[in-house]
Amino acid sequence: MRIARFTTGGDPRYALVDGAPGSEELVVITGDPLYTPVQPTGEQIRLDDDSVRLLAPVIPRSKIIGVGRNYADHAAEMGNELPPAPLLFLKPNTSVIGPDDPIVLPDWTEHVEHEAELAIVIGKVTKDVPPDRALDYVFGYTVANDVTARDAQRADAQWTRAKGFDGSCPVGPWIVPGLDVDDLYVRARVNGETKQDGRTSQMIFDAAYLVSYVSEVFTLLPGDLILTGTPAGVSPIVDRDIVEVEVEEIGTLRNPVLRRH
């Protein structure tokens, strides 16, 4: 099952995505599936209908938790040691954009990079859960790009400015519940050229451990996102680039890059 959030010009709605790539249909459902049972309305719309615009499948009401250096090869390429425990940071919900929305580069940075990631979508109020029960609190999984102003990250003692600016968290194209995420490929392409190509099995801390660990620090609320880290191969993105982030069995998140002149 794939759950999308979309608009045809009015208020955002939710739908199940049915069909093979290139011939998908949106089976419109009532309400927000994070809070109400999935109930089709009977309306169906082709995904390629000109009136359809996919939105970020979730806008966290509370928070986005990033996990730094969760792939050994990425830690190595950045010249960092492996963390003894998950390295957490926060991104505001104002950083979220959806499929095909532009990543607008701030005028205060000259070096912005993509970071392809599997994202966990929390489905229930979650606090102090053990790893063996942690995935029971997960609604599903989506694709994220933890866009980072690398020069600001190096200059600042905290990562807030580097990772929290508007548009620094593209998410989509939809949420997939019930997915086994132990060994999925995670890839990024810039202008069609593959830059990152890793697997979730290479994560230092797996999805269940991350949910458990984060729940010891914060109470997680429905719709909160946990970004699980990025594999090696991060590279700069510049004005007019097209960035695609793909996670196996979920889909591809595409965003253009713009710098306002």
C-alpha positions in Angstrom: 0.0 0.0 0.0 1.2 3.5 -0.9 -0.4 6.6 0.7 -0.1 10.0 -1.0 -1.1 13.5 -0.1 -2.1 15.6 -3.0 -4.1 18.6 -4.3 -6.1 19.4 -7.4 -6.2 23.1 -6.6 -8.1 22.9 -3.3 -7.4 21.7 0.1 -4.9 18.8 0.5 -6.4 15.3 0.4 -5.1 11.8 0.8 -5.3 8.8 -1.5 -4.1 5.2 -2.0 -1.8 5.0 -5.0 -2.8 2.0 -7.2 -1.3 0.7 -10.4 2.1 0.2 -12.0 4.6 3.0 -12.7 3.4 5.2 -15.4 -0.3 4.2 -15.0 -1.0 5.0 -11.3 -4.3 6.1 -10.0 -5.2 8.0 -6.8 -7.9 6.2 -4.9 -9.1 9.1 -2.8 -9.7 8.4 0.9 -11.5 10.2 3.7 -9.6 12.2 6.4 -6.0 11.8 7.4 -4.8 8.2 7.6 -2.6 8.9 10.5 -5.7 9.5 12.6 -8.6 7.8 10.9 -9.2 4.4 9.3 -8.5 4.2 5.5 -11.9 4.6 3.8 -12.1 5.1 0.0 -14.6 7.8 -1.1 -15.2 6.1 -4.5 -13.4 8.9 -6.3 -10.4 8.0 -8.5 -8.0 10.3 -10.3 -5.2 9.5 -12.6 -1.8 10.5 -11.1 -0.8 12.0 -14.4 -3.9 14.2 -14.6 -2.7 17.8 -15.2 -4.7 19.0 -12.1 -2.8 16.7 -9.7 0.1 17.9 -7.7 1.7 15.6 -5.2 2.5 17.2 -1.8 4.8 16.1 1.0 3.0 13.0 2.3 3.3 14.3 5.9 4.0 17.6 7.5 5.2 16.8 11.0 3.1 18.7 13.6 5.9 18.3 16.1 9.4 17.5 14.8 11.9 16.0 12.4 14.8 14.1 14.0 17.9 13.6 11.9 20.5 11.0 12.6 24.1 11.9 11.7 26.9 9.6 10.6 24.8 6.5 10.6 26.7 5.0 7.6 30.4 4.2 8.2 31.3 5.1 4.7 29.7 8.5 4.9 31.4 9.2 8.3 34.7 8.3 6.7 34.2 10.5 3.6 33.5 13.4 6.0 36.6 12.6 8.1 34.6 11.7 11.2 34.8 8.9 13.7 31.9 6.5 14.1 29.5 7.7 16.9 29.1 5.4 19.9 25.4 6.2 20.0 23.0 7.8 17.4 24.0 11.4 16.8 20.7 13.4 16.8 19.7 16.8 15.4 16.4 18.5 14.7 15.0 20.1 11.6 11.9 22.3 11.8 8.7 21.4 9.9 9.1 24.5 7.9 12.0 22.8 6.1 9.6 20.2 4.5 8.8 20.5 0.8 7.2 17.9 -1.5 7.9 16.2 -4.8 9.0 18.6 -7.6 9.1 21.6 -5.2 12.3 23.6 -5.7 15.2 23.4 -3.2 15.9 27.1 -3.0 19.6 27.7 -2.1 20.0 30.4 0.6 22.1 33.4 -0.3 24.3 32.8 2.8 25.8 29.5 1.6 28.0 28.6 -1.3 28.2 24.8 -0.7 25.0 22.8 -0.4 24.9 19.0 -0.7 22.2 16.3 -1.1 21.8 13.5 1.4 19.6 10.6 0.4 17.8 9.0 3.3 15.1 6.5 4.3 12.6 8.3 6.6 10.5 6.7 9.3 7.0 8.1 9.8 5.8 7.7 13.4 2.1 6.5 13.8 1.5 6.6 17.5 2.5 8.5 20.6 5.8 6.8 21.4 7.9 7.1 24.6 10.5 4.7 26.0 9.7 1.8 23.8 12.2 -1.1 23.6 13.7 -2.0 20.2 11.7 -5.2 19.9 8.4 -3.3 20.0 9.6 -0.1 18.4 8.3 -0.8 14.9 4.8 -1.3 16.2 4.7 2.5 16.6 5.8 3.2 13.0 3.1 4.2 10.5 5.3 3.7 7.5 8.3 4.8 5.5 9.1 7.5 2.9 12.0 9.1 1.1 13.8 12.2 2.3 16.7 14.4 1.2 18.5 15.9 4.2 19.8 18.9 2.3 22.8 20.4 4.1 24.7 23.7 3.8 28.1 22.1 4.3 30.0 25.4 4.7 27.6 26.5 7.5 27.8 23.0 9.1 31.6 23.4 9.3 31.5 26.9 10.5 28.8 26.6 13.2 29.0 24.7 16.5 25.4 23.6 16.0 23.9 22.2 12.8 20.6 24.1 13.0 21.4 26.7 10.3 23.1 24.1 8.0 20.2 21.6 8.1 17.1 23.5 9.1 16.7 26.2 6.5 13.4 26.4 4.4 13.3 23.7 1.8 16.1 21.6 3.3 13.9 18.5 3.9 12.2 17.3 0.6 9.9 14.4 1.5 7.9 12.0 -0.7 6.6 10.9 -3.0 4.3 8.9 -0.7 4.3 6.7 2.5 4.6 2.9 2.4 3.3 1.2 5.6 4.4 -2.3 6.6 7.7 -2.3 4.7 10.7 -4.4 5.7 13.5 -1.9 5.6 16.4 -4.1 6.7 18.1 -4.1 3.3 16.8 -1.6 0.8 18.9 0.4 -1.6 19.2 4.2 -1.0 20.3 6.2 -4.0 20.8 9.8 -5.1 21.2 11.1 -8.7 22.1 14.6 -9.8 21.1 15.4 -13.4 20.8 11.6 -14.0 24.2 10.7 -12.7 24.3 8.4 -9.7 26.1 10.0 -6.7 25.0 7.8 -3.8 24.3 4.1 -3.8 24.0 2.4 -0.4 21.8 0.0 1.4 20.0 0.3 4.7 21.7 -2.9 5.8 24.8 -0.7 6.1 23.3 1.5 8.8 25.2 1.4 12.1 21.9 1.7 14.0 18.8 0.1 12.4 15.3 1.5 12.2 14.0 -0.3 15.3 17.0 0.8 17.4 16.6 4.4 16.2 12.9 4.6 17.1 13.7 3.2 20.6 16.6 5.4 21.2 14.9 8.6 20.0 11.8 7.7 22.1 14.0 7.8 25.2 14.9 11.5 24.4 11.7 12.8 23.0 8.1 11.8 23.1 7.4 11.0 19.4 4.0 12.1 18.1 2.0 10.8 15.0 3.6 12.3 11.9 7.0 12.9 13.4 9.8 11.9 11.0 13.1 10.2 11.8 15.7 10.6 9.0 17.9 7.5 9.3 21.2 8.8 7.9 22.9 8.9 4.5 25.4 6.6 2.6 28.6 7.9 1.1 28.7 9.9 -2.1 27.2 13.3 -1.0 28.0 16.0 -3.5 27.3 19.7 -4.2 24.0 20.8 -5.8 23.8 24.1 -7.7 21.3 26.2 -9.5 19.3 24.3 -12.2 20.3 20.9 -11.0 17.7 18.1 -10.8 18.1 15.9 -7.7 16.5 12.5 -7.4 16.5 10.4 -4.3 15.3 6.8 -4.5 14.6 4.2 -1.9 13.9 0.7 -3.0 10.2 -0.4 -2.8 9.1 3.2 -2.0 9.8 5.4 -5.0 11.7 8.4 -6.3 11.6 11.9 -4.9 12.6 14.5 -7.5 13.4 18.2 -6.8 14.8 20.9 -8.9 17.4 23.3 -7.4 17.1 27.0 -7.7 19.1 30.0 -6.6 17.3 33.3 -6.7 19.4 36.0 -8.3 
